[in-house]
Amino acid sequence: MELFANTPLWAALFGIFFAQFVKIPIYYLIGGKWDWDLFTSTGGMPSSHSAAVTALTTAVAFEEGIGSTLFAVSAIFAVIVMFDATGVRFQAGQQAIIINQLRNDFTSFVNQSKDWAHKKNEEKIEELKTLLGHKPSEVFMGAITGILISVILYVFIL
């Protein structure tokens, strides 16, 4: 089947899987505790988005050459994804942190000013997700991860 022979696809998927998995021991080394939820979360070191698009682009370079149209499309796609991960998505995460703090401050104010008729509002209000994007270092390490995955795959395995 052609799908199983599509090395760029498998390199990109492995890049996602590997980057998501390696977040767990990295977090343990930094924070001292295991957080298995990181495997399915966004954000963190390294960027699985960057690992995927750079693994894909590197694999396309091996398959089609850096002068090909497909490489050009893949490279521009990778740049856009990594720019978005450090720009818009990271800023949205920063805004979520501030909005959550405002919500907590408001909730504290309301709880101190009146009894809220014995309702637990903090259970009704869900915090916004703050790990939406990546720091530039996380994107860089994700890019390095993806490139290395494809280089190892093509140089040592295929």
C-alpha positions as CSV (number, residue, x, y, z in Angstrom):
1,M,0.0,0.0,0.0
2,E,1.3,3.4,-0.9
3,L,0.3,5.0,2.4
4,F,2.7,2.8,4.3
5,A,5.5,3.7,2.0
6,N,5.0,7.4,2.4
7,T,8.1,8.2,4.5
8,P,7.5,12.0,4.8
9,L,4.1,11.3,6.3
10,W,5.5,8.8,8.8
11,A,8.4,11.0,9.7
12,A,6.0,13.9,10.5
13,L,3.7,11.7,12.5
14,F,6.7,10.2,14.4
15,G,7.9,13.8,15.0
16,I,4.6,14.7,16.7
17,F,4.5,11.5,18.8
18,F,8.2,11.8,19.8
19,A,8.0,15.5,20.7
20,Q,4.8,15.0,22.7
21,F,6.3,12.0,24.6
22,V,9.6,13.7,25.4
23,K,7.8,16.6,27.1
24,I,7.0,14.3,30.0
25,P,10.6,13.5,31.1
26,I,11.7,17.1,30.4
27,Y,8.9,18.3,32.7
28,Y,10.0,15.8,35.3
29,L,13.6,17.0,35.2
30,I,12.5,20.6,35.6
31,G,9.5,20.3,37.8
32,G,10.2,17.1,39.8
33,K,6.9,15.4,39.0
34,W,5.4,13.3,36.2
35,D,2.6,14.9,34.3
36,W,1.2,12.4,31.7
37,D,-1.4,14.9,30.6
38,L,1.4,16.7,28.7
39,F,1.3,13.9,26.1
40,T,-2.0,15.3,24.8
41,S,-1.6,19.0,25.6
42,T,-0.5,21.9,23.5
43,G,2.6,24.1,24.3
44,G,5.7,23.0,26.1
45,M,9.2,21.9,25.2
46,P,9.8,20.8,22.4
47,S,7.1,22.0,20.0
48,S,5.4,19.0,18.3
49,H,4.1,21.4,15.6
50,S,7.7,22.4,14.8
51,A,8.9,18.8,15.0
52,A,6.2,17.6,12.6
53,V,6.6,20.3,9.9
54,T,10.4,20.2,9.9
55,A,10.4,16.4,9.8
56,L,8.0,16.6,6.9
57,T,10.1,19.3,5.1
58,T,13.4,17.4,5.7
59,A,11.9,14.2,4.4
60,V,10.5,16.0,1.3
61,A,14.0,17.4,0.7
62,F,15.4,13.8,0.8
63,E,12.7,12.5,-1.5
64,E,12.2,15.3,-4.0
65,G,15.3,17.6,-3.6
66,I,15.5,21.1,-2.3
67,G,14.8,22.5,-5.8
68,S,11.4,20.9,-6.1
69,T,8.1,22.6,-5.9
70,L,6.9,20.2,-3.2
71,F,9.9,21.2,-1.0
72,A,9.1,24.9,-1.5
73,V,5.4,24.3,-0.4
74,S,6.5,22.3,2.6
75,A,9.1,24.8,3.6
76,I,6.7,27.7,3.5
77,F,4.1,25.7,5.3
78,A,6.7,24.9,8.1
79,V,7.6,28.6,8.4
80,I,4.0,29.6,8.7
81,V,3.2,26.9,11.3
82,M,6.3,27.8,13.4
83,F,5.6,31.6,13.1
84,D,2.1,31.0,14.3
85,A,3.2,28.8,17.2
86,T,5.5,31.6,18.5
87,G,3.3,34.5,17.6
88,V,-0.5,34.4,17.7
89,R,-0.9,31.2,19.7
90,F,1.8,32.2,22.3
91,Q,0.1,35.6,22.7
92,A,-3.3,34.0,23.1
93,G,-1.8,31.9,25.9
94,Q,-0.4,35.0,27.6
95,Q,-3.8,36.7,27.4
96,A,-5.4,33.6,28.9
97,I,-3.1,33.9,31.9
98,I,-4.2,37.5,32.5
99,I,-7.8,36.8,31.9
100,N,-7.7,33.9,34.4
101,Q,-6.1,36.3,37.0
102,L,-8.8,38.9,36.4
103,R,-11.4,36.2,36.8
104,N,-9.8,35.0,40.0
105,D,-9.5,38.6,41.4
106,F,-13.1,39.3,40.5
107,T,-14.3,36.0,42.1
108,S,-12.3,36.9,45.2
109,F,-13.9,40.4,45.3
110,V,-17.4,39.0,44.9
111,N,-16.8,36.4,47.6
112,Q,-15.6,39.0,50.0
113,S,-18.3,41.6,49.3
114,K,-21.3,39.3,49.6
115,D,-22.1,35.6,50.2
116,W,-23.2,35.0,46.6
117,A,-26.3,33.3,48.0
118,H,-24.2,30.2,48.8
119,K,-23.3,29.4,45.2
120,K,-19.9,28.1,44.3
121,N,-19.2,30.2,41.2
122,E,-15.6,29.0,40.8
123,E,-17.1,25.6,39.9
124,K,-19.2,27.2,37.2
125,I,-16.4,29.2,35.6
126,E,-13.9,27.3,33.6
127,E,-10.3,28.6,33.3
128,L,-9.0,29.4,29.8
129,K,-6.2,27.2,28.5
130,T,-2.9,29.0,28.9
131,L,-0.6,26.7,27.1
132,L,-1.7,27.5,23.5
133,G,1.6,28.4,21.9
134,H,5.3,28.2,22.2
135,K,8.3,30.2,23.2
136,P,10.9,30.7,20.4
137,S,13.2,28.2,22.2
138,E,10.5,25.5,22.2
139,V,9.9,26.0,18.5
140,F,13.6,25.9,17.8
141,M,14.0,22.7,19.7
142,G,11.0,21.2,18.0
143,A,12.5,22.2,14.6
144,I,15.8,20.5,15.5
145,T,13.9,17.4,16.7
146,G,12.0,17.1,13.4
147,I,15.1,17.6,11.3
148,L,17.1,15.1,13.3
149,I,14.2,12.5,13.0
150,S,14.2,12.7,9.2
151,V,18.0,12.8,8.9
152,I,18.4,9.7,11.1
153,L,15.6,8.0,9.2
154,Y,17.1,8.7,5.8
155,V,20.8,8.3,6.6
156,F,20.7,5.4,8.9
157,I,17.5,3.4,8.3
158,L,16.4,3.8,4.7
